[in-house]
Structures are given as C-alpha cells and as structure tokens.
Amino acid sequence: MSLKANPRRKTLGRKIAAARSQAGMTQGQVAKALKVVQSTVSAWEKGRRRLPSDRAEELDALFDCGGAINRAWNAANEPDALPPWYTEVGQLEREATELREYQPVIFPGLIQCENYARGLLYDSGPWFSAKEVDQMVTLRMARQEVLVKPESPPLVSIVVEEPVLRRTVQGGKGVLLEQLSRVVGLIERGEIRFQVIPSDAECHPGGSGPFRLYTFPDKPVVASAEHMEGEQLMDGMMQVQHCATLFGVLQAEALSPRASRELIRKVREELDDEA
C-alpha cells in the first residue's frame, strides 16, 4: 500500500534508486532478494512508503554501498513534531473498504472519545508536550470521520479483551464511562462491529499483540502491527494471511456482537453505581 510521498522520504527514495541502478539491479530483483513484492520497492523509491530501518540495512548490504542507504535513512527519519505514522494511519483508513483491528489493552483510536484519547496519550507518552498531545488528539478525532462517510464507509470489525472495558486512563472513571457510552452508540448506529473476548476464555490467541488489517478496492490487503513507537506496515503475502487467520480465530473466541454490547452496558452500570 503506497502513501503520499513526503520530501524527506522522496530524497531517501532517490538515493535507493540511484544505488540500485549503480548495482545493476532491477526493482524485481531487489524485491526477490528482500522477499517483498515489487510494488513495495517502487513505493520506497518514490517516497510513498516508509522504509523500515532493518530494510535500509538490507539494501545497504545488497547494493554494497558502504552505509549510504543507512545514512540517508537516518536523515529522512529525524524526529518531527509528530510521529509520521500518525498521519499515515489516517490515510490508510480513508482508502480502506474494510478495517479489522484487535486490541488487547486499550480501545482503538478509531473509536476513542476525545477525553479518552487525551488521557491515554498523557499516560502512554509522558514525553509529549501539551501542544503535541493536542495535535495528536485533533488528528485522531479527524480520523473518525471515515465512520460516517456519506458514501461507502468502511466495514469496521473490532475485537478487544474484556479488561479493556474496565481499564481507566488519566481522568479516571468519568472518562471511561464516556468512552463506554461512545462505543455503545457506535454499535447501536451500526457504524462498527464490536466483540469482546471474555476474561475466562480458555483460548487466548492474541498474545502476539495488537494489529490491524486494511482491505482496499484496488490494492492488496495490508496488515500493521503496533509497537511503542507506532506501527509497522506489512504487505508480505504470508504475513497478511497469518494476521487474517488470527483475526478469525479471535472473533471465534469472542462473545457475539450482541453479547458484547450487553457486557459493555453491564460494566457501564457497575461504574455508574460506584460513582
């Protein structure tokens, strides 16, 4: 999946293309050597796909260019005010016809209310300034417009673990209550399909962590895995297939959408009683 190029990635892409040409290799040969599809190599060279650091090292070795690709990668990935993946995720969501996401710890960004998003960012990114948090919250809220697109909104399927429903963020129970109400509203309006894996489930297939699957009308499916610094996109055929298989297993272990909705309501009532 290609993204809109930014200037620094375009500069890195030109360096990759020049090194490949100097090495006398085609994009197809590079793709075969790195076990990726040719469109991925093309996207790197055009600056439309963020090049992972390990791939920069592999390209350096493949082209035997003495660290030139690594140096170009470092220049292209100097810190910005906001992480680059923050805008990339929104672009993927706007282009997708189907979104599938598994989250074992938090409510996904696509369905977070503003106060929950803010509290979560303050908790999980204490190095962010108040200004940066404001920017990220604004972008996260803007992403949610895909749920109510007038034409062909994506089919959104989400699976979370039951503890997500009870885990507070900065702001406490009041923010969690607001978040639970937000999810119930999305479910009742048919904007998302939401399932919960109960804490007493005998099988726990989500131990590998959170991930997403993006389906497009005219491009191959793309998967992404979350980590502390953002997301790692994956479009290798087997990687995507493994994620799709795992998501199906997670759905099978989860409560039905109706039972999940009732569980959310029950948790919300319990929190109300405690307040």
Short mmCIF file of the C-alpha atoms (twelve columns), coordinates in Angstrom:
data_MODEL
# 
_entry.id   MODEL 
# 
loop_
_atom_site.group_PDB 
_atom_site.id 
_atom_site.type_symbol 
_atom_site.label_atom_id 
_atom_site.label_alt_id 
_atom_site.label_comp_id 
_atom_site.label_asym_id 
_atom_site.label_seq_id 
_atom_site.Cartn_x 
_atom_site.Cartn_y 
_atom_site.Cartn_z 
_atom_site.pdbx_PDB_model_num 
ATOM 1   C CA . MET A 1   0.000   0.000   0.000   1 
ATOM 2   C CA . SER A 2   1.550   3.325   -1.065  1 
ATOM 3   C CA . LEU A 3   1.192   6.573   0.809   1 
ATOM 4   C CA . LYS A 4   1.541   10.169  -0.272  1 
ATOM 5   C CA . ALA A 5   5.238   10.999  -0.519  1 
ATOM 6   C CA . ASN A 6   6.869   13.489  1.802   1 
ATOM 7   C CA . PRO A 7   10.053  15.376  0.853   1 
ATOM 8   C CA . ARG A 8   12.425  13.524  3.125   1 
ATOM 9   C CA . ARG A 9   11.169  10.109  2.019   1 
ATOM 10  C CA . LYS A 10  11.456  11.222  -1.614  1 
ATOM 11  C CA . THR A 11  15.108  12.127  -1.034  1 
ATOM 12  C CA . LEU A 12  15.724  8.720   0.527   1 
ATOM 13  C CA . GLY A 13  13.883  7.086   -2.373  1 
ATOM 14  C CA . ARG A 14  16.121  8.782   -4.922  1 
ATOM 15  C CA . LYS A 15  19.156  7.504   -3.028  1 
ATOM 16  C CA . ILE A 16  17.764  3.960   -3.113  1 
ATOM 17  C CA . ALA A 17  17.013  4.159   -6.844  1 
ATOM 18  C CA . ALA A 18  20.489  5.507   -7.594  1 
ATOM 19  C CA . ALA A 19  22.175  2.806   -5.523  1 
ATOM 20  C CA . ARG A 20  20.088  0.108   -7.195  1 
ATOM 21  C CA . SER A 21  20.981  1.431   -10.636 1 
ATOM 22  C CA . GLN A 22  24.653  1.593   -9.672  1 
ATOM 23  C CA . ALA A 23  24.440  -2.038  -8.561  1 
ATOM 24  C CA . GLY A 24  22.892  -3.002  -11.908 1 
ATOM 25  C CA . MET A 25  19.709  -4.427  -10.388 1 
ATOM 26  C CA . THR A 26  16.051  -4.137  -11.341 1 
ATOM 27  C CA . GLN A 27  13.247  -3.494  -8.888  1 
ATOM 28  C CA . GLY A 28  12.098  -7.052  -9.459  1 
ATOM 29  C CA . GLN A 29  15.493  -8.429  -8.492  1 
ATOM 30  C CA . VAL A 30  15.563  -6.319  -5.337  1 
ATOM 31  C CA . ALA A 31  12.041  -7.467  -4.441  1 
ATOM 32  C CA . LYS A 32  13.054  -11.105 -4.858  1 
ATOM 33  C CA . ALA A 33  16.199  -10.654 -2.756  1 
ATOM 34  C CA . LEU A 34  14.263  -8.978  0.078   1 
ATOM 35  C CA . LYS A 35  11.203  -11.244 -0.294  1 
ATOM 36  C CA . VAL A 36  8.746   -8.401  -0.843  1 
ATOM 37  C CA . VAL A 37  6.502   -7.506  -3.762  1 
ATOM 38  C CA . GLN A 38  7.906   -5.250  -6.480  1 
ATOM 39  C CA . SER A 39  5.354   -2.532  -5.735  1 
ATOM 40  C CA . THR A 40  6.905   -2.166  -2.274  1 
ATOM 41  C CA . VAL A 41  10.341  -1.451  -3.766  1 
ATOM 42  C CA . SER A 42  8.751   1.017   -6.167  1 
ATOM 43  C CA . ALA A 43  6.961   2.749   -3.270  1 
ATOM 44  C CA . TRP A 44  10.244  3.062   -1.357  1 
ATOM 45  C CA . GLU A 45  11.950  4.642   -4.352  1 
ATOM 46  C CA . LYS A 46  9.086   7.092   -4.891  1 
ATOM 47  C CA . GLY A 47  8.983   8.006   -1.208  1 
ATOM 48  C CA . ARG A 48  5.430   6.735   -0.851  1 
ATOM 49  C CA . ARG A 49  6.241   4.071   1.722   1 
ATOM 50  C CA . ARG A 50  8.223   4.490   4.921   1 
ATOM 51  C CA . LEU A 51  11.323  2.306   4.739   1 
ATOM 52  C CA . PRO A 52  11.894  0.273   7.936   1 
ATOM 53  C CA . SER A 53  15.365  0.596   9.449   1 
ATOM 54  C CA . ASP A 54  16.135  -3.107  9.001   1 
ATOM 55  C CA . ARG A 55  15.278  -2.838  5.304   1 
ATOM 56  C CA . ALA A 56  17.712  0.077   4.986   1 
ATOM 57  C CA . GLU A 57  20.444  -2.171  6.340   1 
ATOM 58  C CA . GLU A 58  19.470  -4.960  3.940   1 
ATOM 59  C CA . LEU A 59  19.530  -2.584  0.967   1 
ATOM 60  C CA . ASP A 60  22.939  -1.288  2.038   1 
ATOM 61  C CA . ALA A 61  24.298  -4.818  2.070   1 
ATOM 62  C CA . LEU A 62  22.535  -5.756  -1.183  1 
ATOM 63  C CA . PHE A 63  23.889  -2.743  -3.069  1 
ATOM 64  C CA . ASP A 64  27.252  -2.798  -1.265  1 
ATOM 65  C CA . CYS A 65  27.123  0.978   -0.866  1 
ATOM 66  C CA . GLY A 66  29.075  1.365   2.355   1 
ATOM 67  C CA . GLY A 67  26.324  2.705   4.621   1 
ATOM 68  C CA . ALA A 68  24.938  5.279   2.167   1 
ATOM 69  C CA . ILE A 69  21.375  3.975   2.481   1 
ATOM 70  C CA . ASN A 70  21.606  3.912   6.276   1 
ATOM 71  C CA . ARG A 71  22.844  7.498   6.363   1 
ATOM 72  C CA . ALA A 72  20.046  8.580   4.027   1 
ATOM 73  C CA . TRP A 73  17.552  6.709   6.192   1 
ATOM 74  C CA . ASN A 74  18.785  8.490   9.320   1 
ATOM 75  C CA . ALA A 75  18.422  11.864  7.593   1 
ATOM 76  C CA . ALA A 76  14.898  11.004  6.441   1 
ATOM 77  C CA . ASN A 77  13.816  9.912   9.913   1 
ATOM 78  C CA . GLU A 78  14.970  12.773  12.075  1 
ATOM 79  C CA . PRO A 79  12.300  13.472  14.725  1 
ATOM 80  C CA . ASP A 80  9.291   15.536  13.660  1 
ATOM 81  C CA . ALA A 81  6.832   17.327  15.898  1 
ATOM 82  C CA . LEU A 82  4.523   14.332  15.441  1 
ATOM 83  C CA . PRO A 83  5.268   10.682  14.632  1 
ATOM 84  C CA . PRO A 84  4.903   10.130  10.849  1 
ATOM 85  C CA . TRP A 85  2.715   7.073   11.319  1 
ATOM 86  C CA . TYR A 86  0.057   9.304   12.895  1 
ATOM 87  C CA . THR A 87  -0.915  10.724  9.520   1 
ATOM 88  C CA . GLU A 88  -0.206  7.508   7.593   1 
ATOM 89  C CA . VAL A 89  -2.770  5.529   9.574   1 
ATOM 90  C CA . GLY A 90  -5.453  8.092   8.779   1 
ATOM 91  C CA . GLN A 91  -4.693  7.865   5.066   1 
ATOM 92  C CA . LEU A 92  -4.923  4.080   5.094   1 
ATOM 93  C CA . GLU A 93  -8.270  4.248   6.894   1 
ATOM 94  C CA . ARG A 94  -9.691  6.736   4.384   1 
ATOM 95  C CA . GLU A 95  -8.820  4.483   1.454   1 
ATOM 96  C CA . ALA A 96  -9.935  1.189   3.002   1 
ATOM 97  C CA . THR A 97  -13.241 -0.563  2.367   1 
ATOM 98  C CA . GLU A 98  -12.808 -2.817  5.398   1 
ATOM 99  C CA . LEU A 99  -10.908 -2.329  8.657   1 
ATOM 100 C CA . ARG A 100 -10.243 -5.115  11.146  1 
ATOM 101 C CA . GLU A 101 -8.479  -4.438  14.431  1 
ATOM 102 C CA . TYR A 102 -7.519  -6.385  17.539  1 
ATOM 103 C CA . GLN A 103 -6.597  -4.534  20.735  1 
ATOM 104 C CA . PRO A 104 -5.748  -6.345  23.978  1 
ATOM 105 C CA . VAL A 105 -5.069  -3.278  26.153  1 
ATOM 106 C CA . ILE A 106 -6.954  -0.151  25.006  1 
ATOM 107 C CA . PHE A 107 -9.906  0.965   22.917  1 
ATOM 108 C CA . PRO A 108 -8.700  1.519   19.331  1 
ATOM 109 C CA . GLY A 109 -8.000  5.082   18.241  1 
ATOM 110 C CA . LEU A 110 -10.729 4.955   15.606  1 
ATOM 111 C CA . ILE A 111 -13.434 4.741   18.290  1 
ATOM 112 C CA . GLN A 112 -11.931 6.748   21.144  1 
ATOM 113 C CA . CYS A 113 -13.791 9.732   22.549  1 
ATOM 114 C CA . GLU A 114 -11.720 12.891  22.863  1 
ATOM 115 C CA . ASN A 115 -11.173 12.737  26.622  1 
ATOM 116 C CA . TYR A 116 -10.148 9.078   26.487  1 
ATOM 117 C CA . ALA A 117 -7.679  9.784   23.665  1 
ATOM 118 C CA . ARG A 118 -6.184  12.686  25.580  1 
ATOM 119 C CA . GLY A 119 -5.870  10.767  28.833  1 
ATOM 120 C CA . LEU A 120 -4.345  7.786   27.058  1 
ATOM 121 C CA . LEU A 121 -1.749  9.939   25.288  1 
ATOM 122 C CA . TYR A 122 -0.721  11.606  28.531  1 
ATOM 123 C CA . ASP A 123 -0.407  8.191   30.204  1 
ATOM 124 C CA . SER A 124 1.426   6.370   27.415  1 
ATOM 125 C CA . GLY A 125 3.581   9.236   26.095  1 
ATOM 126 C CA . PRO A 126 4.811   11.327  29.044  1 
ATOM 127 C CA . TRP A 127 7.487   12.799  26.759  1 
ATOM 128 C CA . PHE A 128 4.858   14.553  24.612  1 
ATOM 129 C CA . SER A 129 4.220   18.232  25.278  1 
ATOM 130 C CA . ALA A 130 0.691   19.549  25.810  1 
ATOM 131 C CA . LYS A 131 0.828   21.049  22.313  1 
ATOM 132 C CA . GLU A 132 1.825   17.735  20.750  1 
ATOM 133 C CA . VAL A 133 -0.952  15.923  22.617  1 
ATOM 134 C CA . ASP A 134 -3.457  18.494  21.348  1 
ATOM 135 C CA . GLN A 135 -2.248  17.938  17.778  1 
ATOM 136 C CA . MET A 136 -2.471  14.175  18.069  1 
ATOM 137 C CA . VAL A 137 -5.947  14.292  19.613  1 
ATOM 138 C CA . THR A 138 -7.141  16.571  16.799  1 
ATOM 139 C CA . LEU A 139 -5.777  14.175  14.172  1 
ATOM 140 C CA . ARG A 140 -7.258  11.172  15.946  1 
ATOM 141 C CA . MET A 141 -10.700 12.765  16.059  1 
ATOM 142 C CA . ALA A 142 -10.438 13.694  12.370  1 
ATOM 143 C CA . ARG A 143 -9.684  10.053  11.511  1 
ATOM 144 C CA . GLN A 144 -13.094 9.077   12.844  1 
ATOM 145 C CA . GLU A 145 -14.847 10.872  10.012  1 
ATOM 146 C CA . VAL A 146 -14.400 7.699   7.937   1 
ATOM 147 C CA . LEU A 147 -17.063 6.040   10.097  1 
ATOM 148 C CA . VAL A 148 -19.739 8.402   8.792   1 
ATOM 149 C CA . LYS A 149 -18.628 8.951   5.211   1 
ATOM 150 C CA . PRO A 150 -21.748 9.706   3.108   1 
ATOM 151 C CA . GLU A 151 -20.631 7.176   0.504   1 
ATOM 152 C CA . SER A 152 -19.344 3.698   1.288   1 
ATOM 153 C CA . PRO A 153 -18.000 3.973   4.836   1 
ATOM 154 C CA . PRO A 154 -15.664 1.070   5.632   1 
ATOM 155 C CA . LEU A 155 -16.876 -2.104  7.288   1 
ATOM 156 C CA . VAL A 156 -15.216 -1.913  10.709  1 
ATOM 157 C CA . SER A 157 -14.724 -5.005  12.886  1 
ATOM 158 C CA . ILE A 158 -13.029 -4.670  16.267  1 
ATOM 159 C CA . VAL A 159 -12.077 -7.294  18.842  1 
ATOM 160 C CA . VAL A 160 -10.814 -6.340  22.314  1 
ATOM 161 C CA . GLU A 161 -10.056 -8.187  25.541  1 
ATOM 162 C CA . GLU A 162 -12.515 -7.759  28.422  1 
ATOM 163 C CA . PRO A 163 -10.054 -5.868  30.697  1 
ATOM 164 C CA . VAL A 164 -10.100 -3.043  28.117  1 
ATOM 165 C CA . LEU A 165 -13.655 -2.267  29.259  1 
ATOM 166 C CA . ARG A 166 -12.521 -1.618  32.830  1 
ATOM 167 C CA . ARG A 167 -9.094  -0.034  32.372  1 
ATOM 168 C CA . THR A 168 -9.075  3.671   33.233  1 
ATOM 169 C CA . VAL A 169 -6.817  6.332   31.739  1 
ATOM 170 C CA . GLN A 170 -5.933  9.784   33.031  1 
ATOM 171 C CA . GLY A 171 -9.259  11.298  34.018  1 
ATOM 172 C CA . GLY A 172 -10.497 8.191   35.806  1 
ATOM 173 C CA . LYS A 173 -13.882 6.528   35.799  1 
ATOM 174 C CA . GLY A 174 -15.708 9.512   34.357  1 
ATOM 175 C CA . VAL A 175 -13.643 9.327   31.173  1 
ATOM 176 C CA . LEU A 176 -14.070 5.553   30.989  1 
ATOM 177 C CA . LEU A 177 -17.861 5.937   31.310  1 
ATOM 178 C CA . GLU A 178 -17.811 8.441   28.454  1 
ATOM 179 C CA . GLN A 179 -15.751 6.022   26.369  1 
ATOM 180 C CA . LEU A 180 -18.082 3.094   27.038  1 
ATOM 181 C CA . SER A 181 -21.072 5.213   26.026  1 
ATOM 182 C CA . ARG A 182 -19.231 6.198   22.850  1 
ATOM 183 C CA . VAL A 183 -18.746 2.536   21.911  1 
ATOM 184 C CA . VAL A 184 -22.355 1.599   22.647  1 
ATOM 185 C CA . GLY A 185 -23.508 4.450   20.419  1 
ATOM 186 C CA . LEU A 186 -21.292 3.328   17.531  1 
ATOM 187 C CA . ILE A 187 -22.593 -0.222  17.871  1 
ATOM 188 C CA . GLU A 188 -26.242 0.822   18.006  1 
ATOM 189 C CA . ARG A 189 -25.862 3.034   14.927  1 
ATOM 190 C CA . GLY A 190 -24.295 0.141   13.048  1 
ATOM 191 C CA . GLU A 191 -21.036 2.005   12.457  1 
ATOM 192 C CA . ILE A 192 -18.859 -0.748  13.901  1 
ATOM 193 C CA . ARG A 193 -19.000 -4.463  14.661  1 
ATOM 194 C CA . PHE A 194 -17.540 -4.873  18.155  1 
ATOM 195 C CA . GLN A 195 -16.685 -8.069  20.018  1 
ATOM 196 C CA . VAL A 196 -15.148 -8.772  23.410  1 
ATOM 197 C CA . ILE A 197 -13.041 -11.778 24.359  1 
ATOM 198 C CA . PRO A 198 -14.125 -12.645 27.920  1 
ATOM 199 C CA . SER A 199 -11.506 -12.919 30.642  1 
ATOM 200 C CA . ASP A 200 -12.421 -16.556 31.269  1 
ATOM 201 C CA . ALA A 201 -11.908 -17.623 27.643  1 
ATOM 202 C CA . GLU A 202 -9.979  -20.899 27.529  1 
ATOM 203 C CA . CYS A 203 -8.016  -19.884 24.438  1 
ATOM 204 C CA . HIS A 204 -6.021  -16.630 24.234  1 
ATOM 205 C CA . PRO A 205 -4.782  -16.300 20.643  1 
ATOM 206 C CA . GLY A 206 -3.936  -12.592 20.898  1 
ATOM 207 C CA . GLY A 207 -0.657  -12.936 22.746  1 
ATOM 208 C CA . SER A 208 1.325   -11.521 19.841  1 
ATOM 209 C CA . GLY A 209 -0.126  -8.052  20.425  1 
ATOM 210 C CA . PRO A 210 -2.406  -5.561  18.648  1 
ATOM 211 C CA . PHE A 211 -2.688  -5.483  14.875  1 
ATOM 212 C CA . ARG A 212 -4.846  -4.141  12.037  1 
ATOM 213 C CA . LEU A 213 -5.913  -5.330  8.602   1 
ATOM 214 C CA . TYR A 214 -6.781  -2.866  5.819   1 
ATOM 215 C CA . THR A 215 -8.741  -4.056  2.773   1 
ATOM 216 C CA . PHE A 216 -8.839  -1.847  -0.344  1 
ATOM 217 C CA . PRO A 217 -10.956 -1.924  -3.507  1 
ATOM 218 C CA . ASP A 218 -7.997  -1.918  -5.897  1 
ATOM 219 C CA . LYS A 219 -4.904  -2.960  -3.907  1 
ATOM 220 C CA . PRO A 220 -3.746  -5.981  -1.892  1 
ATOM 221 C CA . VAL A 221 -4.662  -6.254  1.772   1 
ATOM 222 C CA . VAL A 222 -2.169  -4.634  4.158   1 
ATOM 223 C CA . ALA A 223 -1.561  -5.530  7.803   1 
ATOM 224 C CA . SER A 224 0.072   -3.455  10.509  1 
ATOM 225 C CA . ALA A 225 1.435   -4.339  13.925  1 
ATOM 226 C CA . GLU A 226 1.558   -1.825  16.759  1 
ATOM 227 C CA . HIS A 227 4.585   -1.137  18.892  1 
ATOM 228 C CA . MET A 228 5.689   1.620   21.268  1 
ATOM 229 C CA . GLU A 229 6.919   3.928   18.505  1 
ATOM 230 C CA . GLY A 230 3.958   3.486   16.157  1 
ATOM 231 C CA . GLU A 231 3.036   0.924   13.534  1 
ATOM 232 C CA . GLN A 232 4.907   -1.406  11.222  1 
ATOM 233 C CA . LEU A 233 3.160   -1.959  7.894   1 
ATOM 234 C CA . MET A 234 3.282   -5.443  6.397   1 
ATOM 235 C CA . ASP A 235 2.214   -6.474  2.910   1 
ATOM 236 C CA . GLY A 236 4.035   -9.788  2.538   1 
ATOM 237 C CA . MET A 237 1.512   -12.394 1.428   1 
ATOM 238 C CA . MET A 238 2.159   -14.810 4.311   1 
ATOM 239 C CA . GLN A 239 2.323   -12.048 6.932   1 
ATOM 240 C CA . VAL A 240 -1.062  -10.715 5.864   1 
ATOM 241 C CA . GLN A 241 -2.541  -14.204 5.676   1 
ATOM 242 C CA . HIS A 242 -1.323  -15.001 9.188   1 
ATOM 243 C CA . CYS A 243 -2.951  -11.814 10.523  1 
ATOM 244 C CA . ALA A 244 -6.217  -12.579 8.727   1 
ATOM 245 C CA . THR A 245 -6.253  -16.123 10.100  1 
ATOM 246 C CA . LEU A 246 -5.524  -14.903 13.612  1 
ATOM 247 C CA . PHE A 247 -8.285  -12.302 13.440  1 
ATOM 248 C CA . GLY A 248 -10.767 -15.027 12.504  1 
ATOM 249 C CA . VAL A 249 -9.637  -17.103 15.493  1 
ATOM 250 C CA . LEU A 250 -10.017 -14.076 17.777  1 
ATOM 251 C CA . GLN A 251 -13.563 -13.459 16.538  1 
ATOM 252 C CA . ALA A 252 -14.405 -17.102 17.150  1 
ATOM 253 C CA . GLU A 253 -13.195 -16.866 20.769  1 
ATOM 254 C CA . ALA A 254 -15.043 -13.595 21.395  1 
ATOM 255 C CA . LEU A 255 -18.597 -13.060 22.557  1 
ATOM 256 C CA . SER A 256 -21.150 -12.321 19.865  1 
ATOM 257 C CA . PRO A 257 -21.668 -8.654  18.962  1 
ATOM 258 C CA . ARG A 258 -24.963 -8.623  20.875  1 
ATOM 259 C CA . ALA A 259 -23.489 -10.259 23.970  1 
ATOM 260 C CA . SER A 260 -20.514 -7.913  23.771  1 
ATOM 261 C CA . ARG A 261 -22.814 -4.894  23.703  1 
ATOM 262 C CA . GLU A 262 -24.672 -6.179  26.766  1 
ATOM 263 C CA . LEU A 263 -21.373 -6.710  28.597  1 
ATOM 264 C CA . ILE A 264 -20.363 -3.103  27.883  1 
ATOM 265 C CA . ARG A 265 -23.707 -1.907  29.249  1 
ATOM 266 C CA . LYS A 266 -23.228 -4.040  32.369  1 
ATOM 267 C CA . VAL A 267 -19.759 -2.609  33.000  1 
ATOM 268 C CA . ARG A 268 -21.100 0.907   32.457  1 
ATOM 269 C CA . GLU A 269 -23.871 0.324   35.012  1 
ATOM 270 C CA . GLU A 270 -21.350 -1.034  37.533  1 
ATOM 271 C CA . LEU A 271 -19.210 2.082   37.135  1 
ATOM 272 C CA . ASP A 272 -22.276 4.296   37.499  1 
ATOM 273 C CA . ASP A 273 -23.153 2.556   40.773  1 
ATOM 274 C CA . GLU A 274 -19.631 3.120   42.075  1 
ATOM 275 C CA . ALA A 275 -19.682 6.816   41.225  1 
# 
